Amino acid sequence: QGGQFANGSGIRFITLYAQYTAPINNHDLFYTFQGLTNDGQYWVSLIMPITHAILPASGENPPGGVSWEDFSNNYGTYLTDITNQLNAQPASSFFPNMADLDALVSSITITP
């Protein structure tokens, strides 16, 4: 989703980076905003941890008790399903509230 701050704009999303077929989890999930000032001179980056009650605490084990091999073989379907589930959640159900994080982004002013 797009977002704006006092003198620029960008995009915000929640994500998780991993080098393996990681379950989406509360230990590694984060909210990020990436944007540019209107004059194109400054990159603005905000990274904040975020959690949701539907996610496991960590990515130590594949969800549903399946083997790592089965989980990895079905990872594309898993990502589509968990993305749809998270997209269906209200902003207020995340911690911190995504609306509060969006308000933090909109309060940013860059002065050279």
Secondary structure, DSSP 8 states (H G I E B T S, - for coil): -EEEETTEEEEEEEE---SS-----TTT-EEEEEEEETTS--EEEEEEE-EETTS-S-SSS-GGG--HHHHHHTHHHHHHHHHHHHHTS-GGGEES-HHHHHHHHHT-----
